[in-house]
Amino acid sequence: MRQQQIDFKWLEENFLTTNEAATYLGISKQALLSLAKRDLLPFTKKGNMVLFHRIDIELRLESQQSLRKKYRPFET
């Protein structure tokens, strides 16, 4: 495997695009970018592309689920 392919695979495994992160969290792209803009979710920007570290998205999902249980206890 060439180094470029290894690097690309690592990037895909560790980072999510805006669309991927929004889908993973179950929120809109606008809501995701709002979280990033308010410094509630770390991100990195390369050119026009915004990338989110997978670990940060997974941690946000956990806290998001606990908040939903707290503030929306009757939703399933």
Contact map, one row per residue, 1 for C-alpha under 8 A:
1110110000000000000000000000000000000000000000000000000000000000000000000000
1111110000000000000000000000000000000000000000000000000000000000000000000000
1111111000000000000000000000000000000000000000000000000000000000000000000000
0111111100000000000000000000000000000000000000000000000000000000000000000000
1111111110000000000000000000000000000000000000000000000000000000000000000000
1111111111000000000000000000000000000000000000000000000000000000000000000000
0011111111100000000000000000000000000000000000000000000000000000000000000000
0001111111110000000000000000000000000000000000000000000000000000000000000000
0000111111111000000000000000000000000000000000000000000000000000000000000000
0000011111111100000000000000000000000000000000000000000000000000000000000000
0000001111111110000000000000000000000000000000000000000000000000000000000000
0000000111111111000000000000000000000000000000000000000000000000000000000000
0000000011111110000000000000000000000000000000000000010000000000000000000000
0000000001111111000000000000000000000000000000000000111000000000000000000000
0000000000111111100000000000000000000000000000000011110000000000000000000000
0000000000010111111110000000000000000000000000000011110000000000000000000000
0000000000000011111110000000000000000000000000001111000000000000000000000000
0000000000000001111111000000100110000000000000000111000000000000000000000000
0000000000000001111111100000100000000000000000000000000000000000000000000000
0000000000000001111111110000000000000000000000000000000000000000000000000000
0000000000000001111111111000000100000000000000000001000010000000000000000000
0000000000000000011111111111100100000000000000000000000000000000000000000000
0000000000000000001111111111000000000000000000000000000000000000000000000000
0000000000000000000111111110000000000000000000000000000010000000000000000000
0000000000000000000011111110000000000000000000000000000010011000000000000000
0000000000000000000001111111000000000000000000000000000000000000000000000000
0000000000000000000001111111101100000000000000000000000000000000000000000000
0000000000000000000001100111111100000000000000000000000000000000000000000000
0000000000000000011001000011111110000000000000000000000000000000000000000000
0000000000000000000000000001111111000000000000000000000000000000000000000000
0000000000000000000000000011111111100000000000000000000000000000000000000000
0000000000000000010011000011111111110000000000000000000000000000000000000000
0000000000000000010000000000111111111000000000000000000000000000000000000000
0000000000000000000000000000011111111100000000000000000000000000000000000000
0000000000000000000000000000001111111111100000000000000000000000000000000000
0000000000000000000000000000000111111111111000000000000000000000000000000000
0000000000000000000000000000000011111111000000000000000000000000000000000000
0000000000000000000000000000000001111111100000000000000000000000000000000000
0000000000000000000000000000000000111111110000000000000000000000000000000000
0000000000000000000000000000000000111111110000000000000000000000000000000000
0000000000000000000000000000000000110111111000000000000110010000000000000000
0000000000000000000000000000000000010011111100000001100100000000000000000000
0000000000000000000000000000000000010000111110000111100000000000000000000000
0000000000000000000000000000000000000000011111000111000000000000000000000000
0000000000000000000000000000000000000000001111111110000000000000000000000000
0000000000000000000000000000000000000000000111111110000000000000000000000000
0000000000000000000000000000000000000000000011111000000000000000000000000000
0000000000000000000000000000000000000000000011111100000000000000000000000000
0000000000000000100000000000000000000000000011111110000000000000000000000000
0000000000000000110000000000000000000000001111011111000000000000000000000000
0000000000000011110000000000000000000000001111001111100000000000000000000000
0000000000000011110010000000000000000000011100000111110110000000000000000000
0000000000000111000000000000000000000000011000000011111110000000000000000000
0000000000001111000000000000000000000000000000000001111111000000000000000000
0000000000000100000000000000000000000000000000000000111111100000000000000000
0000000000000000000000000000000000000000110000000001111111110000000000000000
0000000000000000000010011000000000000000100000000001111111111000000000000000
0000000000000000000000000000000000000000000000000000011111111100000000000000
0000000000000000000000000000000000000000000000000000001111111110000000000000
0000000000000000000000001000000000000000100000000000000111111111000000000000
0000000000000000000000001000000000000000000000000000000011111111100000000000
0000000000000000000000000000000000000000000000000000000001111111110000000000
0000000000000000000000000000000000000000000000000000000000111111111000000000
0000000000000000000000000000000000000000000000000000000000011111111100000000
0000000000000000000000000000000000000000000000000000000000001111111110000000
0000000000000000000000000000000000000000000000000000000000000111111111000000
0000000000000000000000000000000000000000000000000000000000000011111111110000
0000000000000000000000000000000000000000000000000000000000000001111111111000
0000000000000000000000000000000000000000000000000000000000000000111111111000
0000000000000000000000000000000000000000000000000000000000000000011111111000
0000000000000000000000000000000000000000000000000000000000000000001111111000
0000000000000000000000000000000000000000000000000000000000000000001111111110
0000000000000000000000000000000000000000000000000000000000000000000111111110
0000000000000000000000000000000000000000000000000000000000000000000000011111
0000000000000000000000000000000000000000000000000000000000000000000000011111
0000000000000000000000000000000000000000000000000000000000000000000000000111
